[in-house]
Amino acid sequence: MIGYVTIGVSDMEKAKKFYTELLGDMGAKLLLDMGRIAFIGESMKAPMLAVCTPFDGSPNHPGNGNMLALQPGSKEAVDTFHKKAIELGATCEGMPGQRIPDQFYGAYVKDPDGNKLAFFHFG
């Protein structure tokens, strides 16, 4: 159902590096780079993440309440991706942990532009 999700960034090169390195272990790579927008994912036929500088030329603004949630496959992978995001320049918004007993395990970061990301595992 979802084709791609777009987040605004201030520095395309920094954003492409951050997301391709962060999501590379999930099989993601830079699929299409059109200058002010780039698509990152496994294939053009699967859901993708797009990073872009805003079309109107104004500064990007992360949305309050907006969040991109990524499912890396296990609780251990949630821990790994949270740590990797921090190493790549993200800031911690919630350490990995069980949020709802036996139902939801999650961790939260903000990317270098302030966009909020969650890594999660059901169970």
C-alpha positions as CSV (number, residue, x, y, z in Angstrom):
1,M,0.0,0.0,0.0
2,I,2.8,2.5,0.8
3,G,5.0,3.4,-2.2
4,Y,7.3,5.7,-0.4
5,V,7.6,8.1,2.5
6,T,9.3,11.4,2.1
7,I,11.2,13.4,4.8
8,G,12.7,16.8,4.4
9,V,16.4,17.3,4.9
10,S,18.8,20.2,4.9
11,D,21.9,18.5,3.4
12,M,21.2,15.9,0.8
13,E,24.7,14.3,0.8
14,K,24.6,13.9,4.6
15,A,21.1,12.5,4.5
16,K,21.8,10.0,1.8
17,K,24.9,8.8,3.6
18,F,23.1,8.5,7.0
19,Y,20.1,6.5,5.5
20,T,22.0,4.3,3.1
21,E,24.5,3.3,5.9
22,L,21.7,3.0,8.5
23,L,19.4,0.9,6.4
24,G,22.0,-1.0,4.4
25,D,21.7,-4.0,6.7
26,M,18.0,-4.2,5.8
27,G,19.0,-4.5,2.1
28,A,18.4,-0.8,1.3
29,K,20.5,1.1,-1.1
30,L,20.3,4.3,-3.1
31,L,17.9,3.5,-5.9
32,L,17.3,6.8,-7.6
33,D,19.0,10.2,-7.1
34,M,17.3,13.1,-8.8
35,G,19.3,15.9,-7.2
36,R,16.9,17.4,-4.6
37,I,15.2,14.1,-4.0
38,A,16.7,10.6,-3.6
39,F,14.9,7.2,-3.1
40,I,16.4,4.6,-0.8
41,G,15.1,1.0,-0.5
42,E,15.4,-2.6,-1.6
43,S,13.8,-2.1,-5.0
44,M,11.6,0.4,-6.9
45,K,8.8,-2.1,-6.5
46,A,8.9,-2.1,-2.7
47,P,8.2,0.6,-0.2
48,M,11.0,3.2,-0.1
49,L,12.2,6.2,1.9
50,A,12.7,9.4,0.0
51,V,14.9,12.2,1.3
52,C,14.5,15.7,-0.2
53,T,15.2,19.3,0.2
54,P,11.8,21.1,0.2
55,F,10.5,22.1,-3.2
56,D,9.7,25.7,-2.2
57,G,13.3,26.3,-1.1
58,S,12.3,27.0,2.5
59,P,14.1,25.2,5.3
60,N,12.9,21.7,6.2
61,H,10.9,21.3,9.4
62,P,10.4,18.0,11.1
63,G,6.8,17.5,12.0
64,N,5.7,17.3,15.6
65,G,4.0,14.0,15.9
66,N,5.4,12.6,12.6
67,M,7.6,9.5,12.9
68,L,9.0,6.9,10.5
69,A,8.8,3.4,12.1
70,L,11.2,0.8,10.8
71,Q,10.9,-3.0,11.6
72,P,14.3,-4.6,11.5
73,G,13.1,-8.1,12.5
74,S,14.0,-8.8,16.1
75,K,14.5,-7.1,19.5
76,E,18.3,-7.6,19.0
77,A,18.1,-5.8,15.7
78,V,16.2,-2.9,17.3
79,D,19.1,-2.5,19.7
80,T,21.6,-2.7,16.9
81,F,19.8,-0.2,14.7
82,H,19.4,2.3,17.6
83,K,23.1,2.1,18.4
84,K,24.1,2.4,14.7
85,A,21.8,5.5,14.2
86,I,23.5,7.2,17.2
87,E,26.9,6.3,15.8
88,L,25.9,7.9,12.5
89,G,24.9,11.2,14.2
90,A,21.3,10.7,15.4
91,T,20.2,11.7,18.9
92,C,18.5,9.3,21.3
93,E,14.8,9.9,21.9
94,G,14.2,6.7,23.8
95,M,16.5,3.8,24.7
96,P,15.6,0.3,23.4
97,G,13.1,-1.5,25.7
98,Q,9.9,-3.3,26.1
99,R,7.1,-0.7,25.9
100,I,4.1,-2.9,26.2
101,P,4.7,-6.2,27.9
102,D,4.9,-9.1,25.4
103,Q,3.6,-6.9,22.7
104,F,5.9,-4.0,21.6
105,Y,9.6,-3.5,21.9
106,G,10.9,-0.2,20.6
107,A,13.7,2.5,20.4
108,Y,13.6,6.0,19.2
109,V,16.0,8.5,17.6
110,K,16.0,11.8,15.7
111,D,18.1,11.9,12.6
112,P,20.6,14.7,12.0
113,D,17.8,16.9,10.6
114,G,15.5,16.3,13.6
115,N,13.2,13.7,11.9
116,K,12.0,11.1,14.4
117,L,12.5,7.4,13.7
118,A,11.4,4.4,15.6
119,F,12.8,0.9,15.4
120,F,10.3,-1.7,16.6
121,H,9.5,-5.3,17.0
122,F,6.1,-6.8,17.9
123,G,6.4,-9.3,20.7
